Amino acid sequence: MATATTVRPSSSNGGIDELLPLVLQLTNPDQREVVLLELSKKRESFSDLAPILWHSTGTVAALLQEIVSIYPLLTPPTLTAHASNRVCNALALLQCVASHPDTRAPFLAAHVPLYLYPFLNTQSKSRPFEYLRLTSLGVIGALVKVDDPDVISFLLQTEIIPLCLRIMETGSELSKTVATFIVQKILLDEAGLTYVCATAERFYAVSTVLSNMVGLLQLHPSVRLLKHVVRCFLRLADHVRAREALKQCLPMALRDNTFHAALQNDATVQKWLTQLLQVVGPPVEPNGSNPMDAPGNGKE
């Protein structure tokens, strides 16, 4: 039987002859940790890694075993840095599968993203947990990046929006950025916008978190994060009833040049913010009625 010593790090770009033995060793528990590290380091070098991972017998099961084995460490939070690094190497390989056009559909059909949701649902702010959440968000981010309606349709049947909203409020800046990007991509899909604006509860859940983020960004500016927040508001404004609601609830900090200095070197966000203010129009005082309760689907 082969041993872990069969894994030899290489600085070359490695072809199929190097890749196949590594993938096969994933099914051996004694070799798996070393192979996970090697493959995660070199995943960009192997263009065929995703289909080989997906179609190799037992490989995806081995990766899922790595994920499930961490669940007992989530509550109470006892995840160590070593355990976090190991499972994140497995998640990095799943991100390859999520990104590849030949494996994305079966990846969704198998509901693999749901295995990551317990990680997104954690609240510990320790570094191992933060790294775990960020890497898990990276897998979902890879899915939404391709603008595939099937991806959005799948995600809307899950709890991804509430999970992202909580991370947007409590996560690190990087985790907030990825979570907001995921919500942005969901909103940019027509089905996603319709879903969020279908009820007042959903709309205000999203808009309130975005507004809270604007408040925090005044204290801790991040153009990268603000960019996604503004884009989310701009997309919400494409929905007629949401646009009326934004007249009442759009943060004043987006109206009064609070972020002018921070955005002076980012023409894209400046343009989006200008468009947002033009579309929403001047603020109005709440009059007791809720624009999100108006009849109709809100589409123009």
Protein Blocks (a to p, Z undefined) as FASTA:
>chain_A
ZZfklpccdfbeoifklmmmmmmmmmpmklmmmmmmmmmmmmmmmmklmmmmmmpghklm
mmmmmmmmmmmmmpccfbdfklmmmmmmmmmmmmmmmmpmklmmmmmmnommmmmmmmmm
pcbfbfklmmmmmmmmmmmmmmmmnopaklmmmmmmmcklmmmmmmmmmmcfklmmmmmm
mmmmmmmpmklmmmmmmpmklmmmmmmmmmmmmmmmmmmgcfklmmmmmmmmmmmmmpmk
lmmmmmmmgcfklmnommmmmmmmmmklmmmmmmmmmmnopadddehiafklpgcjhiZZ
